[in-house]
Amino acid sequence: MNHLTQLMTLAAEGKPDPVGHVANQSFWKVGELWVWSAQTGSLLLAGVLTILTLMWAARHIRTGPETQGNDRFVTRNPFAHAVEVICTYLREITVRPLLGERTDRFIPFLWTMFFFILFNNLLGLVPILDLIHLVRPDWASGHMAPVGGTATQNLFVTGALALIAALVINIAGVRELGLGGYVKHLTAGTPVYLWPLMIPIEIMGTIIKPVALALRLFANMTAGHILVAVLFGFAGLGLSGGMSYAVGGSVTLLSCLATVAIYFLEIFVAFLQAFVFMFLTTVFISQLSHHHDHEHDEAHGHEHAHA
């Protein structure tokens, strides 16, 4: 019961506040350098789960032998079918209207990004750290764990993901438009005398886009976990015995119910933020294309005709 009280009140040694409860924890350090942390373990686990889950789903989704007739096109496992529905929706409804004929080229990268971020987000909802600390109280007092926490609430992790997305976005833009076309895109089709203004703005926009991707994912995942920690803190007040049973029990009950509700919201946010990251990456790729430039020119033409 003592460990349970520490877990729910956030009063375990070294965890006096909600932010400390969701912060990353080291496991192996060389001097001051963190070689391995709990979130490193979560990143590795999410990567393994992404690979194994998608390989397993692909085996159950693929078309069977012709001897099965039309049944060879049916995905028989319910979970594999759910993965197939998600992948089909992302490819046909989300990506293809933006990338057109380039969809098949980019969809493996976009699928991987979506599921990798999703697994990281969902792993953060599993109390791995707390379970480890219940088994090893000495690790709890030393802020140690080999795996646990939400890697996508680490700004370095979201920054690395955004950097990868930025490289893909801009390399794809250079390949699609050519180096000259890519540089011309920085002028936004404005007259020459506006280039000194527009080129710096476009360059800033190129930098700001991945920064916004990193900050959005980081902020959303961090805020939800801190809120859960705060609610558990209120629940712990009722267990600590510092108030009457009626008041303490009411506070604990309300806090636990609120935590359950927030957990359902966090599951939704986990899917939503993975989708938003992937979708915005797709949008930014589509903006550096001949198709986008053609639409841009048509819009200007309609504006001039209307004038």
PALOVO-336688 format. One record per residue (C-alpha): residue number from 1; residue in three letters; z, x, y. Coordinates in steps of 0.1 Angstrom, whole numbers, plus 5000, padded with zeros to 4 digits. Example, Ala and Ser with C-alpha at 12.3 -4.5 7.8 and 13.67 -1.06 7.14 Angstrom:
<recs>
@nr->1 | rest->ala | w->5078 | u->5123 | v->4955
@nr->2 | rest->ser | w->5071 | u->5137 | v->4989
</recs>
This chain:
<recs>
@nr->1 | rest->met | w->5000 | u->5000 | v->5000
@nr->2 | rest->asn | w->5007 | u->5029 | v->5023
@nr->3 | rest->his | w->4971 | u->5041 | v->5021
@nr->4 | rest->leu | w->4958 | u->5006 | v->5026
@nr->5 | rest->thr | w->4979 | u->5003 | v->5058
@nr->6 | rest->gln | w->4966 | u->5036 | v->5070
@nr->7 | rest->leu | w->4930 | u->5025 | v->5063
@nr->8 | rest->met | w->4933 | u->4992 | v->5082
@nr->9 | rest->thr | w->4954 | u->5003 | v->5112
@nr->10 | rest->leu | w->4933 | u->5034 | v->5119
@nr->11 | rest->ala | w->4967 | u->5051 | v->5121
@nr->12 | rest->ala | w->4960 | u->5078 | v->5095
@nr->13 | rest->glu | w->4968 | u->5112 | v->5108
@nr->14 | rest->gly | w->4940 | u->5124 | v->5131
@nr->15 | rest->lys | w->4924 | u->5089 | v->5135
@nr->16 | rest->pro | w->4942 | u->5074 | v->5164
@nr->17 | rest->asp | w->4912 | u->5055 | v->5178
@nr->18 | rest->pro | w->4882 | u->5036 | v->5166
@nr->19 | rest->val | w->4858 | u->5063 | v->5177
@nr->20 | rest->gly | w->4876 | u->5089 | v->5156
@nr->21 | rest->his | w->4874 | u->5065 | v->5127
@nr->22 | rest->val | w->4835 | u->5065 | v->5127
@nr->23 | rest->ala | w->4830 | u->5101 | v->5137
@nr->24 | rest->asn | w->4814 | u->5126 | v->5114
@nr->25 | rest->gln | w->4836 | u->5147 | v->5091
@nr->26 | rest->ser | w->4831 | u->5182 | v->5080
@nr->27 | rest->phe | w->4833 | u->5194 | v->5044
@nr->28 | rest->trp | w->4821 | u->5230 | v->5044
@nr->29 | rest->lys | w->4823 | u->5252 | v->5074
@nr->30 | rest->val | w->4815 | u->5289 | v->5080
@nr->31 | rest->gly | w->4836 | u->5298 | v->5110
@nr->32 | rest->glu | w->4828 | u->5271 | v->5135
@nr->33 | rest->leu | w->4794 | u->5263 | v->5119
@nr->34 | rest->trp | w->4792 | u->5230 | v->5100
@nr->35 | rest->val | w->4772 | u->5238 | v->5068
@nr->36 | rest->trp | w->4779 | u->5204 | v->5051
@nr->37 | rest->ser | w->4793 | u->5172 | v->5065
@nr->38 | rest->ala | w->4799 | u->5137 | v->5053
@nr->39 | rest->gln | w->4767 | u->5125 | v->5072
@nr->40 | rest->thr | w->4747 | u->5154 | v->5056
@nr->41 | rest->gly | w->4757 | u->5139 | v->5022
@nr->42 | rest->ser | w->4747 | u->5104 | v->5034
@nr->43 | rest->leu | w->4713 | u->5117 | v->5046
@nr->44 | rest->leu | w->4706 | u->5133 | v->5012
@nr->45 | rest->leu | w->4718 | u->5102 | v->4994
@nr->46 | rest->ala | w->4696 | u->5080 | v->5015
@nr->47 | rest->gly | w->4666 | u->5102 | v->5009
@nr->48 | rest->val | w->4672 | u->5102 | v->4971
@nr->49 | rest->leu | w->4676 | u->5064 | v->4972
@nr->50 | rest->thr | w->4644 | u->5059 | v->4992
@nr->51 | rest->ile | w->4624 | u->5080 | v->4968
@nr->52 | rest->leu | w->4638 | u->5065 | v->4936
@nr->53 | rest->thr | w->4637 | u->5029 | v->4949
@nr->54 | rest->leu | w->4601 | u->5030 | v->4961
@nr->55 | rest->met | w->4589 | u->5049 | v->4930
@nr->56 | rest->trp | w->4607 | u->5023 | v->4908
@nr->57 | rest->ala | w->4593 | u->4994 | v->4928
@nr->58 | rest->ala | w->4558 | u->5009 | v->4927
@nr->59 | rest->arg | w->4559 | u->5010 | v->4889
@nr->60 | rest->his | w->4568 | u->4973 | v->4888
@nr->61 | rest->ile | w->4544 | u->4962 | v->4915
@nr->62 | rest->arg | w->4513 | u->4980 | v->4902
@nr->63 | rest->thr | w->4486 | u->4960 | v->4885
@nr->64 | rest->gly | w->4488 | u->4957 | v->4847
@nr->65 | rest->pro | w->4461 | u->4961 | v->4820
@nr->66 | rest->glu | w->4431 | u->4936 | v->4821
@nr->67 | rest->thr | w->4443 | u->4921 | v->4788
@nr->68 | rest->gln | w->4471 | u->4903 | v->4807
@nr->69 | rest->gly | w->4445 | u->4883 | v->4827
@nr->70 | rest->asn | w->4458 | u->4870 | v->4860
@nr->71 | rest->asp | w->4493 | u->4878 | v->4850
@nr->72 | rest->arg | w->4486 | u->4915 | v->4856
@nr->73 | rest->phe | w->4488 | u->4908 | v->4893
@nr->74 | rest->val | w->4523 | u->4893 | v->4891
@nr->75 | rest->thr | w->4553 | u->4914 | v->4900
@nr->76 | rest->arg | w->4579 | u->4905 | v->4874
@nr->77 | rest->asn | w->4611 | u->4920 | v->4888
@nr->78 | rest->pro | w->4627 | u->4900 | v->4917
@nr->79 | rest->phe | w->4639 | u->4930 | v->4936
@nr->80 | rest->ala | w->4605 | u->4948 | v->4932
@nr->81 | rest->his | w->4589 | u->4916 | v->4944
@nr->82 | rest->ala | w->4612 | u->4916 | v->4975
@nr->83 | rest->val | w->4601 | u->4952 | v->4982
@nr->84 | rest->glu | w->4565 | u->4942 | v->4978
@nr->85 | rest->val | w->4569 | u->4913 | v->5003
@nr->86 | rest->ile | w->4585 | u->4936 | v->5029
@nr->87 | rest->cys | w->4558 | u->4962 | v->5025
@nr->88 | rest->thr | w->4530 | u->4937 | v->5027
@nr->89 | rest->tyr | w->4545 | u->4921 | v->5058
@nr->90 | rest->leu | w->4549 | u->4955 | v->5075
@nr->91 | rest->arg | w->4513 | u->4965 | v->5066
@nr->92 | rest->glu | w->4494 | u->4933 | v->5072
@nr->93 | rest->ile | w->4514 | u->4915 | v->5099
@nr->94 | rest->thr | w->4530 | u->4943 | v->5119
@nr->95 | rest->val | w->4508 | u->4975 | v->5116
@nr->96 | rest->arg | w->4472 | u->4963 | v->5109
@nr->97 | rest->pro | w->4468 | u->4943 | v->5141
@nr->98 | rest->leu | w->4478 | u->4974 | v->5161
@nr->99 | rest->leu | w->4461 | u->5002 | v->5141
@nr->100 | rest->gly | w->4432 | u->4983 | v->5125
@nr->101 | rest->glu | w->4411 | u->5006 | v->5102
@nr->102 | rest->arg | w->4437 | u->5034 | v->5106
@nr->103 | rest->thr | w->4464 | u->5013 | v->5089
@nr->104 | rest->asp | w->4460 | u->5028 | v->5055
@nr->105 | rest->arg | w->4462 | u->5063 | v->5069
@nr->106 | rest->phe | w->4495 | u->5058 | v->5086
@nr->107 | rest->ile | w->4513 | u->5031 | v->5065
@nr->108 | rest->pro | w->4528 | u->5056 | v->5040
@nr->109 | rest->phe | w->4545 | u->5074 | v->5068
@nr->110 | rest->leu | w->4556 | u->5041 | v->5085
@nr->111 | rest->trp | w->4569 | u->5027 | v->5052
@nr->112 | rest->thr | w->4589 | u->5059 | v->5045
@nr->113 | rest->met | w->4604 | u->5058 | v->5080
@nr->114 | rest->phe | w->4614 | u->5022 | v->5077
@nr->115 | rest->phe | w->4631 | u->5025 | v->5043
@nr->116 | rest->phe | w->4647 | u->5058 | v->5050
@nr->117 | rest->ile | w->4663 | u->5045 | v->5082
@nr->118 | rest->leu | w->4672 | u->5012 | v->5064
@nr->119 | rest->phe | w->4690 | u->5030 | v->5036
@nr->120 | rest->asn | w->4709 | u->5052 | v->5061
@nr->121 | rest->asn | w->4720 | u->5021 | v->5080
@nr->122 | rest->leu | w->4731 | u->5002 | v->5049
@nr->123 | rest->leu | w->4750 | u->5031 | v->5035
@nr->124 | rest->gly | w->4771 | u->5031 | v->5066
@nr->125 | rest->leu | w->4783 | u->4997 | v->5057
@nr->126 | rest->val | w->4797 | u->5009 | v->5024
@nr->127 | rest->pro | w->4833 | u->5023 | v->5028
@nr->128 | rest->ile | w->4825 | u->5056 | v->5010
@nr->129 | rest->leu | w->4847 | u->5077 | v->5033
@nr->130 | rest->asp | w->4877 | u->5053 | v->5029
@nr->131 | rest->leu | w->4873 | u->5053 | v->4992
@nr->132 | rest->ile | w->4872 | u->5090 | v->4990
@nr->133 | rest->his | w->4902 | u->5093 | v->5012
@nr->134 | rest->leu | w->4921 | u->5069 | v->4991
@nr->135 | rest->val | w->4915 | u->5091 | v->4961
@nr->136 | rest->arg | w->4920 | u->5124 | v->4980
@nr->137 | rest->pro | w->4946 | u->5118 | v->5007
@nr->138 | rest->asp | w->4946 | u->5156 | v->5014
@nr->139 | rest->trp | w->4909 | u->5153 | v->5025
@nr->140 | rest->ala | w->4919 | u->5124 | v->5048
@nr->141 | rest->ser | w->4945 | u->5145 | v->5066
@nr->142 | rest->gly | w->4920 | u->5174 | v->5069
@nr->143 | rest->his | w->4891 | u->5152 | v->5081
@nr->144 | rest->met | w->4870 | u->5162 | v->5051
@nr->145 | rest->ala | w->4845 | u->5143 | v->5030
@nr->146 | rest->pro | w->4813 | u->5154 | v->5011
@nr->147 | rest->val | w->4795 | u->5121 | v->5018
@nr->148 | rest->gly | w->4800 | u->5089 | v->5038
@nr->149 | rest->gly | w->4795 | u->5074 | v->5072
@nr->150 | rest->thr | w->4763 | u->5064 | v->5089
@nr->151 | rest->ala | w->4740 | u->5092 | v->5095
@nr->152 | rest->thr | w->4719 | u->5072 | v->5120
@nr->153 | rest->gln | w->4749 | u->5069 | v->5143
@nr->154 | rest->asn | w->4746 | u->5107 | v->5148
@nr->155 | rest->leu | w->4724 | u->5115 | v->5178
@nr->156 | rest->phe | w->4712 | u->5147 | v->5162
@nr->157 | rest->val | w->4698 | u->5127 | v->5133
@nr->158 | rest->thr | w->4682 | u->5100 | v->5154
@nr->159 | rest->gly | w->4668 | u->5127 | v->5177
@nr->160 | rest->ala | w->4653 | u->5145 | v->5147
@nr->161 | rest->leu | w->4637 | u->5112 | v->5135
@nr->162 | rest->ala | w->4624 | u->5106 | v->5170
@nr->163 | rest->leu | w->4610 | u->5141 | v->5172
@nr->164 | rest->ile | w->4591 | u->5136 | v->5139
@nr->165 | rest->ala | w->4577 | u->5103 | v->5153
@nr->166 | rest->ala | w->4567 | u->5120 | v->5185
@nr->167 | rest->leu | w->4548 | u->5147 | v->5167
@nr->168 | rest->val | w->4530 | u->5121 | v->5146
@nr->169 | rest->ile | w->4522 | u->5100 | v->5176
@nr->170 | rest->asn | w->4508 | u->5128 | v->5197
@nr->171 | rest->ile | w->4490 | u->5147 | v->5169
@nr->172 | rest->ala | w->4474 | u->5114 | v->5159
@nr->173 | rest->gly | w->4464 | u->5108 | v->5196
@nr->174 | rest->val | w->4447 | u->5142 | v->5198
@nr->175 | rest->arg | w->4428 | u->5137 | v->5165
@nr->176 | rest->glu | w->4417 | u->5102 | v->5176
@nr->177 | rest->leu | w->4408 | u->5109 | v->5212
@nr->178 | rest->gly | w->4400 | u->5147 | v->5211
@nr->179 | rest->leu | w->4418 | u->5172 | v->5233
@nr->180 | rest->gly | w->4398 | u->5162 | v->5263
@nr->181 | rest->gly | w->4403 | u->5125 | v->5257
@nr->182 | rest->tyr | w->4440 | u->5130 | v->5252
@nr->183 | rest->val | w->4443 | u->5149 | v->5285
@nr->184 | rest->lys | w->4422 | u->5122 | v->5302
@nr->185 | rest->his | w->4446 | u->5096 | v->5289
@nr->186 | rest->leu | w->4473 | u->5112 | v->5310
@nr->187 | rest->thr | w->4454 | u->5101 | v->5341
@nr->188 | rest->ala | w->4457 | u->5064 | v->5331
@nr->189 | rest->gly | w->4422 | u->5058 | v->5343
@nr->190 | rest->thr | w->4432 | u->5062 | v->5380
@nr->191 | rest->pro | w->4411 | u->5079 | v->5407
@nr->192 | rest->val | w->4413 | u->5116 | v->5411
@nr->193 | rest->tyr | w->4435 | u->5115 | v->5442
@nr->194 | rest->leu | w->4462 | u->5097 | v->5422
@nr->195 | rest->trp | w->4463 | u->5123 | v->5394
@nr->196 | rest->pro | w->4491 | u->5144 | v->5410
@nr->197 | rest->leu | w->4512 | u->5112 | v->5408
@nr->198 | rest->met | w->4501 | u->5097 | v->5375
@nr->199 | rest->ile | w->4499 | u->5128 | v->5353
@nr->200 | rest->pro | w->4537 | u->5137 | v->5358
@nr->201 | rest->ile | w->4546 | u->5100 | v->5352
@nr->202 | rest->glu | w->4525 | u->5099 | v->5320
@nr->203 | rest->ile | w->4540 | u->5132 | v->5308
@nr->204 | rest->met | w->4575 | u->5118 | v->5315
@nr->205 | rest->gly | w->4566 | u->5087 | v->5296
@nr->206 | rest->thr | w->4555 | u->5108 | v->5266
@nr->207 | rest->ile | w->4589 | u->5124 | v->5265
@nr->208 | rest->ile | w->4609 | u->5092 | v->5273
@nr->209 | rest->lys | w->4594 | u->5072 | v->5245
@nr->210 | rest->pro | w->4609 | u->5092 | v->5216
@nr->211 | rest->val | w->4642 | u->5096 | v->5236
@nr->212 | rest->ala | w->4644 | u->5059 | v->5238
@nr->213 | rest->leu | w->4638 | u->5056 | v->5201
@nr->214 | rest->ala | w->4667 | u->5080 | v->5194
@nr->215 | rest->leu | w->4691 | u->5064 | v->5218
@nr->216 | rest->arg | w->4684 | u->5028 | v->5207
@nr->217 | rest->leu | w->4691 | u->5035 | v->5170
@nr->218 | rest->phe | w->4721 | u->5057 | v->5178
@nr->219 | rest->ala | w->4737 | u->5032 | v->5202
@nr->220 | rest->asn | w->4732 | u->5001 | v->5180
@nr->221 | rest->met | w->4746 | u->5017 | v->5148
@nr->222 | rest->thr | w->4776 | u->5033 | v->5166
@nr->223 | rest->ala | w->4786 | u->5002 | v->5185
@nr->224 | rest->gly | w->4787 | u->4979 | v->5155
@nr->225 | rest->his | w->4809 | u->5004 | v->5135
@nr->226 | rest->ile | w->4833 | u->5009 | v->5163
@nr->227 | rest->leu | w->4836 | u->4971 | v->5166
@nr->228 | rest->val | w->4845 | u->4969 | v->5129
@nr->229 | rest->ala | w->4870 | u->4996 | v->5133
@nr->230 | rest->val | w->4887 | u->4978 | v->5162
@nr->231 | rest->leu | w->4889 | u->4946 | v->5142
@nr->232 | rest->phe | w->4905 | u->4965 | v->5113
@nr->233 | rest->gly | w->4929 | u->4979 | v->5138
@nr->234 | rest->phe | w->4940 | u->4944 | v->5149
@nr->235 | rest->ala | w->4943 | u->4935 | v->5112
@nr->236 | rest->gly | w->4966 | u->4965 | v->5107
@nr->237 | rest->leu | w->4989 | u->4953 | v->5135
@nr->238 | rest->gly | w->4998 | u->4923 | v->5113
@nr->239 | rest->leu | w->5004 | u->4945 | v->5083
@nr->240 | rest->ser | w->5026 | u->4970 | v->5101
@nr->241 | rest->gly | w->5056 | u->4947 | v->5103
@nr->242 | rest->gly | w->5060 | u->4951 | v->5141
@nr->243 | rest->met | w->5058 | u->4913 | v->5147
@nr->244 | rest->ser | w->5068 | u->4881 | v->5130
@nr->245 | rest->tyr | w->5051 | u->4871 | v->5098
@nr->246 | rest->ala | w->5035 | u->4840 | v->5114
@nr->247 | rest->val | w->5019 | u->4860 | v->5143
@nr->248 | rest->gly | w->5011 | u->4890 | v->5123
@nr->249 | rest->gly | w->4996 | u->4870 | v->5095
@nr->250 | rest->ser | w->4975 | u->4850 | v->5120
@nr->251 | rest->val | w->4962 | u->4882 | v->5137
@nr->252 | rest->thr | w->4954 | u->4897 | v->5103
@nr->253 | rest->leu | w->4936 | u->4866 | v->5091
@nr->254 | rest->leu | w->4915 | u->4862 | v->5122
@nr->255 | rest->ser | w->4906 | u->4899 | v->5123
@nr->256 | rest->cys | w->4895 | u->4899 | v->5087
@nr->257 | rest->leu | w->4874 | u->4868 | v->5092
@nr->258 | rest->ala | w->4858 | u->4883 | v->5123
@nr->259 | rest->thr | w->4852 | u->4915 | v->5104
@nr->260 | rest->val | w->4833 | u->4896 | v->5076
@nr->261 | rest->ala | w->4812 | u->4879 | v->5103
@nr->262 | rest->ile | w->4804 | u->4912 | v->5120
@nr->263 | rest->tyr | w->4795 | u->4928 | v->5086
@nr->264 | rest->phe | w->4769 | u->4901 | v->5081
@nr->265 | rest->leu | w->4756 | u->4908 | v->5116
@nr->266 | rest->glu | w->4756 | u->4945 | v->5108
@nr->267 | rest->ile | w->4734 | u->4939 | v->5078
@nr->268 | rest->phe | w->4709 | u->4921 | v->5100
@nr->269 | rest->val | w->4711 | u->4949 | v->5126
@nr->270 | rest->ala | w->4705 | u->4975 | v->5098
@nr->271 | rest->phe | w->4672 | u->4958 | v->5090
@nr->272 | rest->leu | w->4663 | u->4951 | v->5126
@nr->273 | rest->gln | w->4668 | u->4986 | v->5139
@nr->274 | rest->ala | w->4648 | u->5001 | v->5110
@nr->275 | rest->phe | w->4620 | u->4976 | v->5118
@nr->276 | rest->val | w->4622 | u->4983 | v->5156
@nr->277 | rest->phe | w->4620 | u->5021 | v->5151
@nr->278 | rest->met | w->4590 | u->5017 | v->5128
@nr->279 | rest->phe | w->4573 | u->4991 | v->5150
@nr->280 | rest->leu | w->4576 | u->5010 | v->5183
@nr->281 | rest->thr | w->4563 | u->5041 | v->5165
@nr->282 | rest->thr | w->4533 | u->5021 | v->5155
@nr->283 | rest->val | w->4528 | u->5008 | v->5191
@nr->284 | rest->phe | w->4530 | u->5043 | v->5205
@nr->285 | rest->ile | w->4504 | u->5055 | v->5180
@nr->286 | rest->ser | w->4481 | u->5026 | v->5188
@nr->287 | rest->gln | w->4483 | u->5034 | v->5226
@nr->288 | rest->leu | w->4466 | u->5067 | v->5220
@nr->289 | rest->ser | w->4434 | u->5053 | v->5205
@nr->290 | rest->his | w->4398 | u->5044 | v->5216
@nr->291 | rest->his | w->4406 | u->5008 | v->5208
@nr->292 | rest->his | w->4435 | u->5007 | v->5232
@nr->293 | rest->asp | w->4414 | u->5025 | v->5259
@nr->294 | rest->his | w->4386 | u->4999 | v->5253
@nr->295 | rest->glu | w->4411 | u->4970 | v->5258
@nr->296 | rest->his | w->4424 | u->4988 | v->5289
@nr->297 | rest->asp | w->4389 | u->4991 | v->5304
@nr->298 | rest->glu | w->4382 | u->4955 | v->5296
@nr->299 | rest->ala | w->4413 | u->4944 | v->5313
@nr->300 | rest->his | w->4403 | u->4963 | v->5344
@nr->301 | rest->gly | w->4368 | u->4948 | v->5342
@nr->302 | rest->his | w->4383 | u->4913 | v->5341
@nr->303 | rest->glu | w->4405 | u->4920 | v->5370
@nr->304 | rest->his | w->4375 | u->4933 | v->5391
@nr->305 | rest->ala | w->4354 | u->4903 | v->5381
@nr->306 | rest->his | w->4382 | u->4879 | v->5391
@nr->307 | rest->ala | w->4386 | u->4897 | v->5424
</recs>
